[in-house]
Each structure stands twice: as C-alpha cells, then as structure tokens.
C-alpha cells in the first residue's frame, strides 16, 4: 500500500475530473433527452460514452447531447483511459530501482543495515551480510553498477542516489536501522553520510572505510564513530607478515597487539606430533581455530585431540609465538 501512495495521489485529480464529467453529462441527459430517464440511467449513459460504448438506441435531437456523443468517447480515450493505463502500469510494474519502491520495502525493515557503496569492497561486504542473514538496504550512485544483479537476486533493495541527495536516508529508513556501513572510495562522502545518519538516528552504529589512516584515527577518537577503518592500515599487517612467513593467511591488530592467523602442517618428525590441542594452548597461549585430518575439519577442536603426522591446524597467535612453533617443527624462519 505504501508503494501505491504516489500514483494514487497523482490519479486523484483525474479521478475527480472523470466523476465531474459523468455528473454533468448525467444532468444533461436527464434534463435534455427526448425520452425521460431516471438519474441512474443518465449517469450510466454518460459513463458508457466515456468508455466508448453508447447504450441509447435513439439518437438524441438536442445539439448538446449530440456533441456529447462525439466528445465523450474522445475524452475517455485520451484522458480517462490513458490515466487508468498509466496508474495500472505504475502500480504493477514494480520498478525496483525507484525511490518509491525502495522506500516501500525498507519501511517494512527493522534493525537492518544500510550499505553505502556497491563497488568492489561494497559488493564483498554485501555478500558477507547476505551470508549472515542480515536485512540490507544499499545506496549506490551509479545506476549502471554491475553488482545490482546480485542485490536483486537476493532481494536487497537498492536506492540509486548520492550522499547529498535529499531524502536518500529517509528512503533507506535510517531511523529503524541498526548500523550503516560507508565503504565508497570517497572519504568525504563516507564521512558526510555517516554524520547525516547520526543526525537522523543518534544511536545508529557507524562503520567507515577511510583511505587516510590518520583521518580514520581522528574520526574514531574525536567524533564518536564506532569503527573507522583505513584500507591501508587493514592491508599493511597482512602484506608484511605474509611476505615474511608463507604460513600466515591473515593478520590484524587488537589493542595495538599484532595477531596472525596461520596454518601449520604437522610434518614427519615435527615437535607438534604427539601433542594435544590442550598442550599447545597451555604452553603457547594461543587459540586453535580449526583442526583438519584427511577431509574432515573441526572448528575449535577439543583439548584432548592428539596431533598426528599430516594433520593441519589453523591457529591464532602473535608472530613471536608462531616463530616458536616453527622452531618446534624444526623450521626456523
């Protein structure tokens, strides 16, 4: 029903005009026709002429009624029927990129995520949000963005517009959203939309993608933004650690401490063989994320699992601990 408000408002003047024509034509037929007829019949005769279907067997003798027989079908064809066709087309076509459709959809959302930007990063973020079963609304400035197909396939409303377009956040139902992710390649646009979102909804959680690392830190510390990420700051630990140790598959900072995710294989004669998961946890203060033997992978394996030759373990620790584990295996790095 929300989606039909705009076409209904646009159709009301035409509907009022058609009713006025039927009323005036009915008065004319009631008072001027050769044979007396009830008011209801006079109104029906006028309405039938509007639709191009005359119902009277006798041609009227009065000039005004003759003129109505010519004018009303033309008026109905050009004005009334054209308006009905336009209304039906607008109501039934479901233009998924129109602001009205997006607004109608998002008004049914609660605690959803607003994603600003559907480029390379935004597309990956959307994929993860879909995997997490989150309700998402996308704002994207490029009407020809190739990633619209993925959003449409997963039922994600996409509002085409820029951060400076009036009403863009209202169309995304920002007041009922739980978070907004700004991940375009324009730092200023990300920041402006985040500030506008906070004005509309002070409690909304803001996640910012920033290219400028110093600016990201200042925003996080001084403007109360929950999470402001610098692309360079996120990528640097991964690039640096992966270049030094091929077993590292990810790296990140937690409270200024560098942690890595590494994957180790227990080789023949390795010091890992014979130890349990609990032994590693107690001795090295690490987290065993997963354990694989053959084709089966177990996440957060029990502490009594004994590591055997060929087993693959994925663990989280600091770089120094990882070097100690390499030494335990006899691989100094």
N, C-alpha and C positions, 0 to 999 in steps of 0.2 A: 504493500500500500504506500510506503514511503516513496518508492520509485515512481508512482503514478501521480504524485502531488503536482509536479511541474507541468506535465501535459494536461492534467485536469484543470489547473489554473489557466493555462493557455486556451483550453477549449471552452471555458465557461462563457466568454463574450460571444463566441459563435453559437453556442447552445441557446443563450438568451435571445440572440438575433433570430434564430430559427423559430423559437417559440413565439416571438413577436410577429413574425411573418404569418405563422399559422393562425394566430389570434386575429390579426387584421383581415387576413383573407377569409377566415370563417365569418367574421362580421359582414364582409362584403357579400358573400354567397348567401348568408342568412337573410339579408335585407333586400338584395337586388335580383336574386334569381327569379325566373318566371314562375316556377312552382315552389310553394312554401316547403321548407325543410327544417327539421329540428337543428338546434345549435350543434349537437354532437355530430350530425351528418355534415354540416357545413365545415366544421373543423376537420373532419376526416377527408372531405373533398380537397381541401387546401393542402393537407399533408400528403395526400396521394399525388397531387400535381407536383409537389416538391420532389417526390421520388420518381417522377416521370410516368406515373400510372394513373391516367384520368379514369374516374369512376362514373361520370354522368353520361347517360345515353343521349340526352338532348343538349344540343349546342346552345349556350346562353345567348340571349339577344342584347343584353346590356354591353356597352363598349368596354366598361371596366372589367367585367367578367371575361370577355373575350381576350382582353390584354393579359389577364392573369393566366389564361390557358397557355399563352405563349411564354410569358415571363417566368412563371414559377418553375417549370421544368428546367429552364436555363439556369435560374438562380440556384436550384437544388443541385444541379450538376456541377456548377462552377464553385459554389461557396460551401454548401452544406455537406455534400458527399465528399468533396475534397478534404474538408476539415475532419470528417469521420475517418477517412482513409489515413490521414496524417496521424491522428490520435491513435488509431489501431496499430500503425506501424511503429510509432514511438513506444507504445506500451508493450508490444510483443517482441520486438527485435532484440532486446537485452544487449545493449552496447556496453561491453564490459570495461571499456576504457573511458567511458563518460563519467564526469564527476558525480552526476546524479546516481548512476548505478553503484559506484564505489561508496558513496555516502549511504545509500540504502543498505548495502551489505554491511558496512562497518558499524552502523547503528545497532546491529544485532550482536556485535562482538563485545566481550568483557575481558579485561586483563589480557589484551592482545599486545603484540609487538609491532611497532612502526619501524619499517626499514627504509632508510633514505639512501637511494642509490642502488642500481641493479647492474652495475658494471661487473668486472671480473671478481672483485672482492665481495660486492653485494650479492652476486649470484651464489658464491660459495657459502656465504652467511645464510642465505635463504634456504639452500639445500640442508644445512645443519638444522635450521629452525623447523623445517618440514619433517626431518627425521625425529626431532624432539617433540613432534605433535603439537607445535605451538600455532595459535592463530596469528596470522601475519597480514599486515597491510603494507604495500610497497608504494613509495613515492619515487618516481623516476622522470627526469626532464626530457629524455629522448623518446619521442613517440615511435621511433623505429627500432628500439632496443631489441636485439635478437633473443634476449632472455625472457621476453614476455610469454613465449610459448610454454616455458617450464612453469611459470607462475599460473598461467591459465589452466594447464593440465592438472595442477594441484589445488585449484580453486582459490588461489590467492588474489584478492582484489588489487589492482594496480591503478594508482592515481597519477596521471600524466600531468606534471607541473613542476615548477621550480620552488625553491625555498622562499622566494619573495612574493609568490602569488598569493593574493588574499584568499583566505578560506581553505588553503590546502590542508592545514592541520585539522580544521573542523571536519573536512571531508573524510579524514582518516580517524575521526572520533578520538582525538587525543585525550579528552577528559576521562575516558574509560580505559585508556591504555596503561599497561604496567611499565613499559620501557620503550625507548626509542634508540635505534642504532643508526648513527650517521656515518656512512662509510663511502662517501664520494671522494674524488681526488682533489676536491676544493676545500682546503682547511677553513676558509672564511664562511663558505656556505654551510659546512657542517656545524660550525660554531653558532652561526646565526639561527639555524633551525633548532639547535639544542636550547638556545636561550629563549626562543619563542615558545618552545614546548614547555619549558619551565614556567613561563608566564601564565600559560593556559592551565597547566597542571603542576603545581609546585612539588608534588610527591613523585613525579614520574622519574624512573631510573634512566640515566643518560649514559650511553656508550659512544665515545667519539673515536674516530680514526683521524689521526693527525700525522702529517709528514714531518713537521717541525718538532723535534724531541723536546727542546727547551720550552716551546709554547705548550706542548702537551702537559709537561710537569707543572707549569704555572697555572694552567687551567684546572688541573686536578687539585692543586693545593689551595688556590685562592678563590675559585669560583664555585666550589661545591659540586662540581661534576663528579659523578661516581667513578667512572672509568674513562680515562683519556689515553689512548694508545698511540704511540708513534710507530709507524710502519718500520722505520729504520731500527728503532730500539727493539722491536719484536724479532726482526730478522737477524740482527747482529749476533746474538748468542748462538743461534743455530748455525750460521755460517762459520763462525770462529771455531766452535767446538767440533763440528762435523769435519772441518778441514784437518783438525789435529787428531781425530780418532774416528775411524770409519764405523765403529760400533754404535755411535751416538745417532739417534734418529730424531731427537728434539731437545730443546734447551730453553730455559726460561728463568726469570728472577722471581724469587719470593722473599719479600722484606730484605732486599739488597743482597740476598744469597743466591748464587747461581746453582741451579739444579739441572741435571741432564736425565734424559730417558735413553737408556742404552739396551742393546740386545746382545747377549753373550751366548755362545755355544760351548757346552762342556765337552772339550776335546779329550782324546786319549791321554792319560797321564796328568790331566788337569787337576789342580787342587780343589776344584769345585765338586768333582766326583766323590760320592760318599757323604757329602754334607747334606743336611736337611735345609729346607727353606728357613726354618726357625734359627738354625745356626748362623746363616747369613744375616738375618735380621738383627740378632743379638750382637754379633761380632762387628758388624759394619754400620749399624744404624741406617739401614736402607729400607726401601719398600719394594717388594717383589710384586710387580704389576700383573705379570702373566707367566705361565709355565706351559711349555709345549713338548710333548713326547709323541713322535710319529705325526699323525694327522689331527690329534686332539689338543685343543688349547684350553687351559683352565685359568680364569682370571682370579687373582688374589688366592692362590693355592693354599691349602692347609699347611701349617708349620711343620708337620711330621713327614711331608713328602721328601723322599731321598732323591737327590740329583744323580742321574746316571749319564754315562757317555752318550753323546748325541742329543741330549736334552737342550732346549733353548729357553732361556729365561730373559724376560724383559723387566728391568728394574729402574727405580728412580733413586738417584743419589747425587752427591756433589762430585766434581771432577777428580778430587784427590782420592775419594773412595773408589772411584772407577779405576784409577791407576793402580790402587792396591789390589783390586780384583784381577786386573791384567797380570800383575806380578804373581798372584796366587796361581794363575793359569800357566805362568812361565812366559807370558808375552809382555815384555817391557815396552812401554810406549812413552 
